[in-house]
Amino acid sequence: MLQRFVDNVLAVTKESVKTLTYESVNNIVRFINGLSALLLALLPGKTSILEGIHGWELRPTFRGPRLPRWMEDGVSSFNQFIHDFSMNSDSSSSEEYLSGEEDNDENICPASPMSQSSRFSRSSTISKFDRRQRHWTRWFLSWVFWPITFPVKILLCFYRSHRSLRYEPIPSSSGNQQSSSLNSTNKSNLIKDHVVHRTTDRRRGVVEDLQLGIEIFIEAVFDIFHKGAHYLLTPWESCKLFYRWLFTHNSVTHESLDHVSVPKTSLGDIDPSPRGRVATSRHSLNTDGRTCQDVITELGYPYEAIHVITSDGYVLLLERIPRRDSQKVVYLQHGIMDSSMGWVSNGVVGSPAFAAYDQGYDVFLGNLRGLVSREHVDKNISSRRYWRYSMNEHGTQDVPAMLEKIHQIKTAELKIMQTDNDDEINDQPYKLCSICHSLGGAVMLMYLITRQIERKPHRLSRLILLSPAGFHEDATIIFTLAQNLVLLLAPILAPLMPGLYIPTRFFRMLLNKLARDFHNYPALGGLVQTLMSYVVGGDSSNWVGAIGLPHYNMNDMPGVSFYVVHHFAQMKRSKKFIMYDYGSDEANIEAYGAPEPLDLGQLYGLIDIPVDLVAGRKDKVIPPSMIRKHYKLMKNAGVDVSYQAFEYAHLDFTFSHREELLSYVMSRLLLVLPPTKKQTKAVKGMKLKKTDSEKKSECDQIE
């Protein structure tokens, strides 16, 4: 009777404390969300900035935040949530959340059924400089959160030992059945999760983690009180349990280990990959660490990863959605602070990479240098040395290395498929088009012109440039101030801050989770979106949504070199599309053969392929006037160029589902026909007809 009374008192007290703390946190978050709504209502121009962005209200209210994930059905399922959390904690300790010390071993994904040979995974290597910074973070946070972690560890240890005494081991046969049922459940949950949630919604936010941590702490404390009261009221049972635990703990543990079922695979299995681990790359910390490979293979497309090494030692990842027999190839190049994830982030319907593949193209996704993991042949490369590159290296090192790799792959694959009757084999038996965005457009133009100057084949048949960089004099006041600041303080900032990125995994995890909170609380997210838009001159792109993409995760993320920023400032000051100015006549003469850097805009006459320029009327980062300047210079130089403008902002070209834009881009791609035998013979005949005098005049014109 007394035991039941104590249990009831503890249960009521526990639920009261949980309700009080939950409502307290809820009220605090409601206050923050309401204050954000008030500030958002007072800010000017918010309607144009938030217009068309899904997830935020144009008329924000003071309503409370959404329910946490375990109460979305209106009824709390927290007990099941805690049970799943405790079961998963067997393989990951609580300290990993505090220090961010979880290695990314969950990124092992089975290859797509359409490509059994594609088993490459992008495993970002954490450099030694990042490991050195973890020690103090682990030490500091472990002491700060010690009141939470210590009771949780005690509870988990006691729970495991008590469970081993109380429950009998499960026979292996039933264990296999249970494992198979869990696997099927996980697969169904994965499909459901993919349908319900977008690419940017696969993690818990900071507020959700705070609520979860508080409830776990309350559960742990009251469970200790409950077990303590139980043992005090039943001393004889307590002595028996202590005796059994003291003398039979080891034997029971060994006995239970003998009955653990181990999954087995035979040599005849089609796919021996472990079925229990689904390709979601969601860690116990609930951050979204998926790669471009995970997104592609989850949607049922084939995948291949190709590691390319540049001449200066940088290791680049060239990703592919392969059609090995296709003579139509498209290469997609991302912009600044972005990666190949941008081309697949909108799913099957709205992503350019999937649209091109469905049209019969062999799709290659390029990734420029500049990741936090610092991929380089020199594993001990310093931060200052790694980030010492400008846009020049993107155009003269990265893109040539990746396009030459594509040429090697496609030439080898298509020559193997040639029949014995095909006597004429072209040097390039495929047509290569390129779709580029922002920085990628400027890099591709630099690559094309420098290859013409070096008299090397560029392999390209058409360029589609979405809001390309290059000209930046028509910019906002904030960009002008940033340009003057960068140019003035470049000698000081360059050695102190060679790269702009988030250096520690803890703060990268925090950014990843905050993006989830910005979507959970519309007023707060709208406020952050509006403030970020002010920084870029009022551009209405979905900046918060872009930050929430999986490539901004705790393991790795894109960064930008200070010298790339300095290069942009030089172009804005000179009002020209120039290569990097090394600051002295001697250095420029050594690099370019002239005291001034090359003016690429004046060399547009060397472009010998069609170019399609696409501008965004709402783009404040690279306004349409700057795209028209590209167009006028190319038109005056005799380039086959077209110009098209849409009602888009800067990031809408990649991160938003724009059916009109996608249809236009695909229509430009389809203008390039795959090579035929007649075209091959005609091209070779034209090459033979060129005289030595014509070749000499062409070289003089280029020089």
C-alpha positions as CSV (number, residue, x, y, z in Angstrom):
1,M,0.0,0.0,0.0
2,L,2.8,2.4,0.9
3,Q,4.7,1.5,-2.2
4,R,1.7,2.3,-4.4
5,F,1.2,5.6,-2.6
6,V,4.8,6.6,-3.2
7,D,4.6,5.6,-6.8
8,N,1.5,7.7,-7.3
9,V,3.0,10.7,-5.6
10,L,6.2,10.4,-7.7
11,A,4.3,10.0,-10.9
12,V,2.0,13.0,-10.3
13,T,5.0,15.1,-9.3
14,K,7.0,14.0,-12.3
15,E,4.2,14.9,-14.7
16,S,3.7,18.2,-13.0
17,V,7.4,19.1,-13.3
18,K,7.4,18.0,-16.9
19,T,4.4,20.1,-17.7
20,L,5.7,23.1,-15.8
21,T,9.1,23.0,-17.6
22,Y,7.6,22.3,-21.0
23,E,5.2,25.2,-20.7
24,S,8.0,27.4,-19.5
25,V,10.2,26.6,-22.5
26,N,7.1,27.0,-24.7
27,N,6.3,30.4,-23.3
28,I,9.9,31.6,-23.8
29,V,9.9,30.4,-27.4
30,R,6.5,31.9,-27.9
31,F,7.8,35.2,-26.6
32,I,10.8,35.0,-29.0
33,N,8.5,34.1,-31.9
34,G,6.1,36.9,-31.0
35,L,8.9,39.5,-30.6
36,S,10.2,38.4,-34.0
37,A,6.8,38.9,-35.5
38,L,6.6,42.4,-34.0
39,L,10.0,43.3,-35.4
40,L,9.2,41.8,-38.8
41,A,6.0,43.8,-38.9
42,L,8.0,47.0,-38.4
43,L,10.7,46.3,-41.0
44,P,10.2,47.9,-44.4
45,G,10.1,45.9,-47.6
46,K,9.4,42.5,-46.0
47,T,6.5,41.7,-48.3
48,S,8.7,41.8,-51.4
49,I,11.4,39.8,-49.7
50,L,9.1,37.0,-48.3
51,E,6.9,36.9,-51.4
52,G,6.7,33.4,-52.9
53,I,8.9,31.8,-50.2
54,H,7.1,28.8,-48.7
55,G,7.1,28.4,-45.0
56,W,6.8,32.0,-43.8
57,E,3.7,34.2,-43.3
58,L,3.4,37.6,-45.0
59,R,1.3,38.6,-42.0
60,P,3.1,37.1,-39.0
61,T,1.0,36.6,-35.8
62,F,1.9,36.0,-32.2
63,R,0.8,32.4,-32.3
64,G,2.8,29.8,-30.4
65,P,5.4,27.5,-31.9
66,R,4.6,24.2,-33.4
67,L,4.4,21.1,-31.3
68,P,7.6,19.0,-31.0
69,R,7.9,16.0,-33.3
70,W,6.7,13.5,-30.7
71,M,3.5,15.4,-30.2
72,E,2.6,16.1,-33.8
73,D,-0.5,13.8,-33.6
74,G,-1.9,15.8,-30.7
75,V,-1.1,13.0,-28.2
76,S,2.2,12.6,-26.5
77,S,4.2,9.6,-27.6
78,F,7.2,10.6,-25.5
79,N,7.6,7.3,-23.8
80,Q,8.1,5.5,-27.1
81,F,10.4,8.3,-28.2
82,I,12.6,7.9,-25.0
83,H,12.6,4.2,-25.5
84,D,13.9,4.5,-29.1
85,F,16.4,7.1,-27.9
86,S,17.8,4.9,-25.1
87,M,18.1,1.9,-27.5
88,N,20.0,4.0,-30.0
89,S,22.2,5.3,-27.3
90,D,23.8,1.9,-26.9
91,S,26.0,2.8,-29.9
92,S,26.5,6.5,-29.2
93,S,27.2,8.2,-25.9
94,S,25.6,11.4,-24.6
95,E,28.9,13.3,-24.8
96,E,28.8,13.2,-28.6
97,Y,26.0,15.8,-28.6
98,L,28.0,18.1,-26.3
99,S,31.3,18.0,-28.1
100,G,30.2,17.2,-31.6
101,E,32.7,14.3,-31.7
102,E,30.7,11.8,-33.7
103,D,32.5,10.4,-36.7
104,N,30.5,10.1,-39.8
105,D,30.2,6.4,-40.1
106,E,26.5,6.5,-40.9
107,N,27.1,7.6,-44.5
108,I,27.6,4.0,-45.7
109,C,24.8,3.6,-48.2
110,P,23.9,0.6,-50.5
111,A,24.4,1.4,-54.2
112,S,21.4,2.1,-56.3
113,P,19.8,-0.9,-57.9
114,M,20.4,0.7,-61.3
115,S,24.2,0.8,-60.7
116,Q,25.6,-2.0,-58.7
117,S,29.1,-0.9,-59.6
118,S,28.7,2.6,-58.2
119,R,29.8,2.1,-54.6
120,F,31.8,5.2,-54.0
121,S,30.9,7.3,-51.1
122,R,31.9,10.8,-50.2
123,S,33.4,10.5,-46.8
124,S,34.7,13.9,-45.8
125,T,38.0,13.5,-44.0
126,I,38.3,15.6,-40.9
127,S,41.7,17.2,-40.9
128,K,44.1,17.3,-38.0
129,F,43.5,20.9,-37.4
130,D,39.9,20.2,-36.6
131,R,40.8,17.4,-34.2
132,R,43.1,19.7,-32.2
133,Q,40.3,22.1,-31.7
134,R,38.0,19.4,-30.3
135,H,39.8,18.8,-27.0
136,W,39.0,22.1,-25.3
137,T,35.4,22.1,-26.6
138,R,34.9,18.6,-25.2
139,W,36.4,19.6,-21.8
140,F,34.5,22.8,-21.5
141,L,31.1,21.5,-22.5
142,S,31.4,18.3,-20.5
143,W,31.8,20.4,-17.3
144,V,29.0,22.8,-18.3
145,F,26.5,20.0,-19.0
146,W,27.7,17.7,-16.3
147,P,24.5,17.9,-14.2
148,I,22.6,16.5,-17.2
149,T,25.0,13.9,-18.5
150,F,26.0,12.4,-15.2
151,P,22.5,11.2,-14.1
152,V,21.7,10.1,-17.7
153,K,24.9,7.9,-17.7
154,I,24.1,6.4,-14.3
155,L,20.5,5.7,-15.4
156,L,21.6,4.0,-18.6
157,C,24.2,1.9,-16.9
158,F,21.8,0.7,-14.2
159,Y,19.1,0.2,-16.8
160,R,21.3,-2.1,-18.9
161,S,22.5,-4.1,-15.9
162,H,19.0,-4.4,-14.5
163,R,17.6,-5.4,-18.0
164,S,20.2,-8.2,-18.3
165,L,19.1,-9.7,-15.0
166,R,15.4,-9.3,-15.5
167,Y,14.9,-10.5,-19.0
168,E,15.8,-13.7,-20.6
169,P,17.9,-13.7,-23.8
170,I,15.9,-13.8,-27.0
171,P,16.5,-16.9,-29.2
172,S,18.3,-16.4,-32.4
173,S,15.4,-17.4,-34.6
174,S,13.0,-14.9,-33.1
175,G,15.7,-12.4,-33.1
176,N,16.1,-12.8,-36.9
177,Q,12.4,-12.4,-37.4
178,Q,12.3,-9.3,-35.2
179,S,15.3,-7.9,-37.0
180,S,13.6,-8.4,-40.4
181,S,10.4,-6.8,-39.1
182,L,12.4,-3.8,-37.8
183,N,14.2,-3.5,-41.1
184,S,10.9,-3.5,-43.1
185,T,9.5,-0.9,-40.6
186,N,12.6,1.3,-41.1
187,K,12.3,1.0,-44.9
188,S,8.6,2.0,-44.8
189,N,9.5,4.9,-42.4
190,L,12.2,6.0,-44.8
191,I,9.8,6.1,-47.7
192,K,7.2,8.0,-45.6
193,D,9.8,10.4,-44.3
194,H,11.0,11.1,-47.8
195,V,7.5,11.8,-49.0
196,V,6.5,14.0,-46.1
197,H,9.8,16.0,-45.6
198,R,11.8,17.9,-48.1
199,T,15.5,17.7,-48.4
200,T,15.9,20.6,-45.9
201,D,13.8,19.0,-43.1
202,R,15.6,16.0,-41.7
203,R,16.9,17.1,-38.3
204,R,15.8,18.3,-34.9
205,G,16.1,22.0,-34.1
206,V,17.8,23.5,-31.0
207,V,14.5,24.1,-29.3
208,E,13.4,20.5,-29.9
209,D,16.7,19.2,-28.5
210,L,16.3,21.5,-25.5
211,Q,12.8,20.1,-24.8
212,L,14.1,16.6,-25.3
213,G,17.1,17.1,-23.0
214,I,14.9,18.5,-20.2
215,E,12.4,15.7,-20.4
216,I,15.2,13.1,-20.4
217,F,16.8,14.8,-17.4
218,I,13.5,14.8,-15.5
219,E,12.8,11.2,-16.4
220,A,16.3,10.2,-15.1
221,V,16.0,12.1,-11.8
222,F,12.6,10.7,-11.0
223,D,13.5,7.2,-12.0
224,I,16.4,7.4,-9.5
225,F,14.0,8.6,-6.8
226,H,11.5,5.9,-7.8
227,K,14.1,3.1,-7.6
228,G,15.5,4.5,-4.4
229,A,12.1,4.6,-2.7
230,H,11.4,1.1,-4.0
231,Y,14.6,-0.4,-2.5
232,L,14.1,1.5,0.8
233,L,10.6,0.1,1.2
234,T,11.6,-3.4,0.2
235,P,15.0,-4.0,1.8
236,W,14.8,-7.8,1.5
237,E,14.3,-7.6,-2.3
238,S,17.0,-5.0,-2.5
239,C,19.5,-7.4,-0.8
240,K,18.5,-10.2,-3.1
241,L,19.0,-8.1,-6.2
242,F,22.3,-6.8,-5.0
243,Y,23.5,-10.4,-4.3
244,R,22.4,-11.6,-7.8
245,W,24.0,-8.6,-9.5
246,L,27.2,-9.1,-7.6
247,F,27.7,-12.8,-8.2
248,T,25.9,-13.5,-11.5
249,H,26.5,-10.4,-13.5
250,N,29.4,-11.8,-15.5
251,S,27.8,-15.2,-16.2
252,V,24.5,-13.6,-17.3
253,T,26.4,-11.2,-19.6
254,H,28.3,-14.0,-21.3
255,E,25.2,-16.1,-21.6
256,S,23.3,-13.2,-23.3
257,L,26.2,-12.7,-25.6
258,D,26.0,-16.3,-26.7
259,H,22.5,-15.7,-28.0
260,V,23.1,-12.5,-29.9
261,S,22.1,-13.0,-33.5
262,V,24.6,-11.8,-36.1
263,P,23.4,-11.0,-39.6
264,K,25.1,-13.2,-42.2
265,T,25.6,-12.8,-45.9
266,S,26.6,-15.4,-48.4
267,L,28.6,-14.9,-51.6
268,G,25.5,-15.5,-53.6
269,D,23.7,-12.5,-52.3
270,I,23.0,-9.8,-54.9
271,D,23.5,-6.9,-52.4
272,P,25.5,-7.9,-49.3
273,S,25.1,-4.5,-47.8
274,P,23.6,-4.4,-44.3
275,R,19.9,-4.0,-44.5
276,G,19.4,-2.6,-41.0
277,R,21.2,0.7,-41.9
278,V,19.2,2.9,-44.1
279,A,20.7,5.5,-46.4
280,T,19.5,8.6,-44.5
281,S,22.7,9.6,-42.9
282,R,20.8,10.9,-39.9
283,H,23.0,10.7,-36.8
284,S,21.9,10.2,-33.3
285,L,22.2,14.0,-33.0
286,N,19.5,14.3,-35.7
287,T,21.5,16.5,-38.0
288,D,21.2,16.0,-41.7
289,G,24.6,14.9,-43.0
290,R,23.5,13.4,-46.3
291,T,25.6,13.9,-49.3
292,C,24.7,14.3,-53.0
293,Q,25.1,10.6,-53.4
294,D,22.5,9.9,-50.7
295,V,19.9,12.2,-52.4
296,I,20.5,10.7,-55.8
297,T,20.4,7.0,-54.7
298,E,17.4,7.5,-52.5
299,L,15.5,8.6,-55.5
300,G,16.5,5.5,-57.5
301,Y,19.1,7.1,-59.8
302,P,22.5,5.6,-60.5
303,Y,25.5,7.2,-59.0
304,E,29.3,7.3,-59.5
305,A,31.9,9.3,-57.7
306,I,35.2,10.2,-59.4
307,H,38.1,11.7,-57.5
308,V,40.1,14.2,-59.6
309,I,43.5,15.6,-58.6
310,T,44.5,19.0,-60.0
311,S,48.0,19.8,-61.0
312,D,48.6,21.7,-57.8
313,G,47.4,18.8,-55.6
314,Y,43.8,19.6,-54.7
315,V,41.5,16.6,-54.6
316,L,38.1,17.3,-56.2
317,L,35.0,15.2,-56.2
318,L,33.4,14.8,-59.6
319,E,30.0,13.2,-59.2
320,R,28.0,11.5,-61.9
321,I,24.6,10.2,-62.8
322,P,25.9,7.9,-65.5
323,R,24.5,7.0,-68.9
324,R,27.5,5.3,-70.3
325,D,26.2,4.9,-73.8
326,S,25.0,8.4,-74.2
327,Q,26.8,10.9,-76.6
328,K,25.1,13.8,-74.9
329,V,26.9,15.0,-71.8
330,V,26.1,17.9,-69.5
331,Y,28.4,19.3,-66.9
332,L,26.9,21.4,-64.0
333,Q,29.0,23.8,-62.1
334,H,27.8,25.4,-58.8
335,G,28.4,28.9,-57.5
336,I,30.1,30.4,-54.4
337,M,29.6,28.7,-51.0
338,D,27.7,26.0,-52.8
339,S,28.3,22.4,-54.0
340,S,26.7,19.8,-56.3
341,M,23.9,19.4,-53.8
342,G,22.2,22.5,-55.3
343,W,21.5,20.8,-58.6
344,V,19.6,17.9,-56.9
345,S,18.1,19.6,-53.9
346,N,14.6,20.0,-55.4
347,G,14.0,16.3,-56.0
348,V,13.0,14.5,-59.2
349,V,10.6,17.1,-60.6
350,G,12.5,20.4,-60.0
351,S,16.2,19.6,-60.2
352,P,18.2,20.3,-63.4
353,A,20.4,17.2,-62.9
354,F,17.5,14.8,-62.9
355,A,15.8,16.6,-65.7
356,A,18.9,16.3,-67.9
357,Y,19.3,12.7,-67.0
358,D,15.7,12.0,-67.9
359,Q,16.3,13.6,-71.3
360,G,19.1,11.1,-72.0
361,Y,22.1,13.0,-70.9
362,D,25.1,11.7,-69.1
363,V,25.2,14.1,-66.1
364,F,28.4,15.2,-64.3
365,L,28.3,17.4,-61.2
366,G,31.5,19.4,-60.5
367,N,32.7,20.5,-57.1
368,L,35.3,23.3,-56.9
369,R,38.0,23.4,-54.2
370,G,37.1,24.9,-50.9
371,L,35.7,22.5,-48.3
372,V,36.2,22.6,-44.5
373,S,37.7,19.1,-44.8
374,R,40.5,20.5,-47.0
375,E,40.9,17.6,-49.5
376,H,44.5,17.7,-50.7
377,V,47.2,15.2,-51.6
378,D,49.2,16.7,-48.7
379,K,47.2,15.5,-45.6
380,N,49.2,17.9,-43.4
381,I,48.6,21.0,-45.5
382,S,48.2,24.1,-43.4
383,S,45.1,26.3,-43.5
384,R,46.9,29.3,-44.9
385,R,48.4,27.3,-47.7
386,Y,45.2,25.5,-48.6
387,W,43.0,28.6,-48.9
388,R,45.6,30.5,-50.9
389,Y,43.8,30.5,-54.2
390,S,41.7,32.9,-56.2
391,M,39.2,32.6,-59.0
392,N,42.1,32.0,-61.3
393,E,42.7,28.5,-59.8
394,H,39.0,27.6,-60.2
395,G,39.2,28.5,-63.9
396,T,42.7,27.2,-64.8
397,Q,43.1,24.3,-62.4
398,D,39.7,22.9,-61.2
399,V,37.6,23.0,-64.3
400,P,40.3,21.8,-66.7
401,A,41.1,18.8,-64.5
402,M,37.4,17.8,-64.3
403,L,36.6,18.3,-68.0
404,E,39.7,16.4,-69.0
405,K,38.6,13.6,-66.7
406,I,35.2,13.6,-68.4
407,H,36.9,13.4,-71.8
408,Q,38.9,10.4,-70.8
409,I,35.9,8.6,-69.4
410,K,33.6,9.3,-72.3
411,T,36.2,8.6,-74.9
412,A,37.0,5.2,-73.4
413,E,33.4,4.2,-72.9
414,L,32.2,5.2,-76.3
415,K,35.2,3.7,-78.2
416,I,34.4,0.4,-76.5
417,M,30.9,0.6,-77.8
418,Q,32.1,1.3,-81.4
419,T,31.5,-1.6,-83.8
420,D,34.2,-3.0,-86.1
421,N,32.5,-1.3,-89.1
422,D,33.0,2.1,-87.6
423,D,36.2,3.2,-89.2
424,E,35.8,6.8,-88.4
425,I,36.3,7.5,-84.7
426,N,36.2,11.2,-83.7
427,D,38.6,12.5,-81.2
428,Q,35.6,13.6,-79.2
429,P,32.7,11.2,-79.9
430,Y,30.3,13.2,-77.6
431,K,28.9,16.7,-77.2
432,L,29.5,18.4,-73.9
433,C,27.3,21.2,-72.7
434,S,27.7,23.1,-69.4
435,I,25.1,24.7,-67.1
436,C,26.7,27.1,-64.6
437,H,25.5,29.4,-61.8
438,S,27.0,32.6,-60.4
439,L,30.7,32.1,-59.7
440,G,30.5,28.9,-61.8
441,G,29.6,31.0,-64.9
442,A,32.6,33.3,-64.5
443,V,34.9,30.4,-63.9
444,M,33.7,28.6,-67.0
445,L,34.2,31.7,-69.2
446,M,37.7,32.1,-67.7
447,Y,38.4,28.4,-68.5
448,L,37.1,28.8,-72.1
449,I,39.1,31.9,-72.9
450,T,42.4,30.7,-71.3
451,R,42.2,27.4,-73.1
452,Q,41.8,29.2,-76.4
453,I,44.8,31.4,-75.5
454,E,46.8,28.2,-74.7
455,R,45.6,26.6,-78.0
456,K,44.2,23.6,-76.1
457,P,40.8,22.0,-76.8
458,H,38.0,23.1,-74.4
459,R,35.7,20.2,-75.2
460,L,32.6,22.3,-74.9
461,S,29.7,22.7,-77.3
462,R,27.4,25.1,-75.5
463,L,27.3,27.2,-72.4
464,I,24.2,28.0,-70.4
465,L,25.1,30.7,-67.8
466,L,22.6,31.4,-65.0
467,S,23.3,34.9,-63.5
468,P,27.0,34.6,-64.2
469,A,29.5,36.6,-62.2
470,G,32.2,38.8,-63.7
471,F,30.9,42.3,-63.7
472,H,29.9,43.8,-60.4
473,E,30.1,47.6,-60.5
474,D,26.3,48.0,-60.4
475,A,26.0,46.7,-56.8
476,T,24.4,47.8,-53.6
477,I,25.9,50.2,-51.0
478,I,26.6,47.3,-48.7
479,F,28.7,45.5,-51.4
480,T,30.5,48.8,-52.1
481,L,31.4,49.2,-48.5
482,A,32.5,45.6,-48.3
483,Q,34.7,46.1,-51.4
484,N,36.5,49.1,-50.0
485,L,37.0,47.3,-46.7
486,V,38.4,44.2,-48.3
487,L,40.8,46.2,-50.6
488,L,41.9,48.4,-47.7
489,L,42.5,45.6,-45.1
490,A,43.7,42.8,-47.5
491,P,47.3,42.8,-46.3
492,I,46.1,42.3,-42.7
493,L,43.1,40.0,-43.3
494,A,44.8,37.6,-45.8
495,P,47.2,36.0,-43.3
496,L,44.8,36.2,-40.4
497,M,41.7,34.9,-42.2
498,P,42.7,33.0,-45.3
499,G,39.3,31.2,-45.6
500,L,35.8,32.1,-44.6
501,Y,34.1,29.1,-43.0
502,I,32.9,27.7,-39.7
503,P,35.9,25.9,-38.3
504,T,34.4,23.6,-35.6
505,R,31.9,20.8,-35.8
506,F,29.9,22.0,-32.9
507,F,29.1,25.4,-34.4
508,R,28.4,23.8,-37.8
509,M,26.0,21.4,-36.0
510,L,24.4,24.5,-34.3
511,L,23.9,26.2,-37.7
512,N,22.4,23.0,-39.1
513,K,19.9,22.8,-36.3
514,L,19.0,26.5,-36.2
515,A,17.9,26.2,-39.8
516,R,15.3,23.7,-38.6
517,D,14.2,26.2,-35.9
518,F,13.8,28.9,-38.5
519,H,11.4,26.7,-40.4
520,N,9.5,25.7,-37.2
521,Y,8.9,29.2,-36.1
522,P,7.7,31.3,-39.1
523,A,8.1,34.8,-37.6
524,L,11.7,34.1,-36.4
525,G,12.6,32.5,-39.8
526,G,11.0,35.4,-41.6
527,L,13.0,37.9,-39.5
528,V,16.3,36.1,-40.2
529,Q,15.4,35.9,-43.9
530,T,14.6,39.6,-44.0
531,L,17.8,40.6,-42.2
532,M,19.9,38.4,-44.5
533,S,18.2,39.9,-47.5
534,Y,19.1,43.4,-46.3
535,V,22.8,42.3,-46.2
536,V,22.6,41.4,-49.9
537,G,20.7,44.5,-51.0
538,G,17.2,43.2,-50.7
539,D,17.5,40.0,-52.7
540,S,14.5,37.8,-52.0
541,S,16.2,34.5,-52.4
542,N,15.4,31.7,-49.9
543,W,18.6,32.3,-47.9
544,V,17.5,30.4,-44.8
545,G,16.4,27.5,-47.0
546,A,19.8,27.4,-48.7
547,I,21.5,27.3,-45.3
548,G,19.3,24.3,-44.4
549,L,20.5,22.2,-47.2
550,P,22.4,19.0,-46.1
551,H,25.8,20.2,-47.4
552,Y,25.8,22.7,-44.6
553,N,26.2,20.0,-42.0
554,M,28.4,19.3,-38.9
555,N,30.9,17.1,-40.8
556,D,31.7,19.3,-43.8
557,M,30.5,22.5,-45.6
558,P,31.7,24.7,-48.4
559,G,33.9,27.6,-47.6
560,V,35.4,30.5,-49.6
561,S,38.9,31.7,-49.8
562,F,39.7,35.3,-48.9
563,Y,41.5,35.7,-52.2
564,V,38.3,34.8,-54.1
565,V,36.6,37.6,-52.2
566,H,39.5,39.9,-52.9
567,H,39.3,38.9,-56.6
568,F,35.6,40.0,-56.6
569,A,36.5,43.3,-55.0
570,Q,39.2,43.9,-57.7
571,M,36.6,43.3,-60.5
572,K,34.1,45.6,-58.9
573,R,36.7,48.4,-58.5
574,S,38.0,48.1,-62.0
575,K,34.5,47.6,-63.6
576,K,36.1,44.9,-65.7
577,F,36.0,41.1,-65.8
578,I,39.7,40.6,-65.1
579,M,41.9,37.8,-63.8
580,Y,43.5,38.2,-60.3
581,D,45.8,41.2,-59.8
582,Y,48.8,40.0,-57.9
583,G,49.6,43.5,-56.8
584,S,52.9,44.2,-58.6
585,D,54.0,44.5,-62.2
586,E,56.6,41.7,-61.7
587,A,54.1,39.2,-60.4
588,N,51.6,40.0,-63.2
589,I,54.2,39.8,-65.9
590,E,55.3,36.4,-64.5
591,A,51.6,35.2,-64.6
592,Y,50.2,36.9,-67.7
593,G,53.2,38.3,-69.6
594,A,51.9,41.8,-69.0
595,P,51.9,44.3,-66.1
596,E,48.1,44.2,-66.0
597,P,45.9,41.2,-65.5
598,L,44.0,39.8,-68.5
599,D,40.8,41.6,-69.3
600,L,38.6,38.6,-70.1
601,G,35.7,40.8,-71.3
602,Q,37.9,42.2,-74.1
603,L,38.8,38.6,-75.2
604,Y,35.2,37.4,-75.7
605,G,36.0,37.2,-79.5
606,L,37.8,33.9,-78.7
607,I,34.5,32.2,-77.7
608,D,33.6,29.9,-80.5
609,I,30.5,28.2,-79.1
610,P,26.9,29.4,-78.4
611,V,26.3,31.0,-75.1
612,D,23.0,31.5,-73.4
613,L,22.8,34.1,-70.7
614,V,20.0,34.0,-68.1
615,A,19.3,36.9,-65.7
616,G,16.9,37.4,-62.8
617,R,14.9,40.6,-62.6
618,K,14.8,40.3,-58.8
619,D,18.5,39.5,-58.5
620,K,20.2,42.0,-56.3
621,V,23.5,40.1,-56.0
622,I,24.2,40.2,-59.7
623,P,21.7,42.5,-61.3
624,P,20.3,42.1,-64.8
625,S,22.3,45.1,-66.0
626,M,25.5,43.1,-65.3
627,I,24.3,40.2,-67.3
628,R,23.4,42.5,-70.2
629,K,26.9,43.8,-70.1
630,H,28.2,40.3,-70.8
631,Y,25.6,40.1,-73.6
632,K,26.7,43.3,-75.3
633,L,30.4,42.5,-75.2
634,M,29.8,39.1,-76.6
635,K,27.4,40.4,-79.3
636,N,29.9,43.0,-80.3
637,A,32.6,40.3,-80.5
638,G,30.5,38.2,-82.8
639,V,29.6,35.4,-80.3
640,D,26.5,33.4,-80.9
641,V,24.8,34.6,-77.7
642,S,21.2,34.8,-76.4
643,Y,19.7,36.7,-73.5
644,Q,16.7,35.8,-71.4
645,A,15.4,37.3,-68.1
646,F,13.0,35.8,-65.5
647,E,11.3,37.1,-62.4
648,Y,13.8,35.4,-60.1
649,A,16.2,36.2,-57.4
650,H,19.8,35.0,-57.2
651,L,19.3,31.6,-55.6
652,D,16.1,30.8,-57.4
653,F,18.1,29.5,-60.3
654,T,19.2,26.4,-58.2
655,F,17.4,26.2,-54.9
656,S,13.8,26.8,-56.0
657,H,11.5,24.7,-58.2
658,R,11.0,27.0,-61.3
659,E,9.3,25.0,-64.0
660,E,9.6,27.9,-66.5
661,L,13.4,28.1,-66.0
662,L,13.8,24.4,-66.2
663,S,11.9,24.2,-69.4
664,Y,14.1,26.9,-70.9
665,V,17.3,25.4,-69.9
666,M,16.3,22.0,-71.3
667,S,15.3,23.6,-74.5
668,R,18.7,25.2,-74.9
669,L,20.4,21.9,-74.2
670,L,18.4,20.1,-76.8
671,L,19.7,22.5,-79.5
672,V,23.0,20.5,-79.4
673,L,22.7,17.3,-81.3
674,P,25.0,14.3,-80.7
675,P,27.8,13.8,-83.2
676,T,27.2,11.6,-86.2
677,K,29.6,9.9,-88.8
678,K,28.9,12.7,-91.3
679,Q,29.8,15.4,-88.8
680,T,32.9,13.5,-87.9
681,K,34.1,13.3,-91.5
682,A,33.2,16.9,-92.1
683,V,35.1,18.1,-89.0
684,K,38.2,16.1,-90.0
685,G,38.0,17.4,-93.5
686,M,37.9,21.0,-92.3
687,K,41.0,20.3,-90.1
688,L,42.9,19.0,-93.1
689,K,42.0,22.0,-95.3
690,K,43.6,24.5,-93.0
691,T,46.8,25.9,-94.4
692,D,49.8,26.9,-92.4
693,S,49.2,30.6,-93.1
694,E,45.7,30.4,-91.7
695,K,46.9,28.7,-88.6
696,K,49.6,31.3,-88.1
697,S,47.1,34.2,-88.5
698,E,44.8,32.6,-85.9
699,C,47.6,32.3,-83.4
700,D,48.6,35.9,-84.0
701,Q,45.0,37.0,-83.5
702,I,44.8,35.1,-80.2
703,E,48.1,36.5,-78.9
